[in-house]
Amino acid sequence: MIWTPTETQRKLESKILAEISKDELWKHVEHLCSIGEKFAGSPEEKKACDYFVKSVKEYGVPIEVYEFDSFLSYGRGPGDKAELSVTYPENFSVKCQSHAMSGSMPLIEEELVDVGAGESKDYEGKEVKGKVVLVDFAALWAPERLYIAQEKGAKAQITISGDPVIHDMVVTTIWGTPTRESSARIPKIPIVSVTNEDGRRLRELCKRGPVKVKMMVEVWRGWKKVRLPIVTIKGAEEPDKYFLIGGHYCSWGDGMTDNVGGDAIFIEMAKIFWKYRDQLKRGVKIAWWPGHSQGRYSGSTWFADNFWEDLNKNCVACMIIDSPGVKGATRWSSHSSSDLYQFNKQNTEEYSKDIMGEKIPVRHSTMVSRSGDQSFTGIGLSSLGSGSGIPADSPLRGKTTGGSGGGWWWHSLNDTIDKGDKDLLPLPMKMGMINILKVCNSPILPVEFEPVADDYLQVSKELNEGARGMFDVSPLINRAEELKVEAKNLEQYLSKLMSRYEKFETEEDKERFEEVFKAINESLLKMTRILISTFNTQCGRFEQDPAIRIPPLPVLQPIKELATLDPKTDDARFLKTGLIRERNKVIDSLDRAIDIAKVIQSIKV
Ligand SMILES: [Zn+2]
């Protein structure tokens, strides 16, 4: 239900926008860049943490710092080593570096096999057992390609950067700290990366005939103490409820564009929200995550694990800010989980012209974006945010990047302060604060479920086609249609309630409505939890899916594989049995959401 802001809210928005100062932001940027590279668990990371604490305390903002051990690795830290040379048909050494979480290996000499992009299909017809594979670097999905190489029996991997620089990366497919079960996925084989130029030379050699390389890798992996500073500003009317804002502060290089700009924004947001805290119905929590860059999101997952109950019950939505204020990054976009699509669209259309100078496009993507520290989809938190990228034809644009607005310097020592843009940095902060303020102050939370039902419908229909008659998807399609109807009914019910509330005559009337809204909001949150986690995750609400590409309704995707199998085989029958169980789970999720929508509508005010 999207709320039409009152005059008071409009004034608050203007006051808050006027408080945002690019000079204040840049002061933090300069300091944080001057600290240098902020590896998780390093003295530099601690210096940054101390700076956040000191900066917000000057304004009286309450901040806590959680300290815990985190499973980390650097790839090119003190003591890490990597060597690579070609020994046949030519003799030369190649500049290379390894990556965080790589396996280690003493010096070996083996044949090099080019497997192109390094996807599973690229291995067809190639014998790689015990050999070294040559693969294109794949930014955020580099870990997936290393995992594939390991599964195929390769001894080691060399990746080719798309750019003149080698991009740093953490190459484990485990999201956050491993569990006993997921620890089996910690990389066993080593990896090094080479520049684009060197990589092409290796590729050319492979085209001409057999190539042999000598290679060694030694990479540290282990536990170090990290610090998670978090500001809590309680809301004036619903002190337990909060909007979660966060982004990482560990970095590769100085980290100007990934993510010093975000860290500066958090300090300023904390100051401004604190100043206007008596005008916030619900509060905010602002977190600087450690262990993102060198622990594969270990800070945000630690928070998700250890504050699961509170997040589940009280967090109304979240926003991840990663890589704002990048030089040349003028291509804006806005995204959200589907329940906030209409809300985000309306605000972005209304405010982006003033803030960004153009109406920026709003994506209705069926999946919640997993970039940044999106460790909260399992819990089922709604999320929204905006981002900006460098246009594809710009010389600043890199080819294999996964952040920094696509800048070629992403995840390298070149991510220095000159890659930032002081004028662009405040813009996503302004857009973000408008959205956050509205979520915090909306009498009824601004979630809507028709776009969510559309996602379920669209993917169920795709699965139905993919099943080619081998699996019955119709119960799912029916439920998704039912959810769509109930979502519409719910919206009508809530808007009627809202227009009655807006005309309240006595203070008692107002309070009576607001009490009811609290109960309604609790139910709306339950609906988001169920629908977001079921649609977006394979592992459900208490685990973290691996850091590999996950399709929508992942538990049902093997339906497409079933259609390719002989139905009489054991394999097909076993798969079908599992799929029936998964279908039951999804239907149950939809049923529970439909029931909640009906119960809300039965509330008489
Ligand atoms: Zn980042």
Boltz pocket constraint, residues with backbone or C-beta under 6 A from the ligand:
constraints:
  - pocket:
      binder: B
      contacts: [[A, 248], [A, 258], [A, 259], [A, 322], [A, 323], [A, 372], [A, 403]]
      max_distance: 6.0
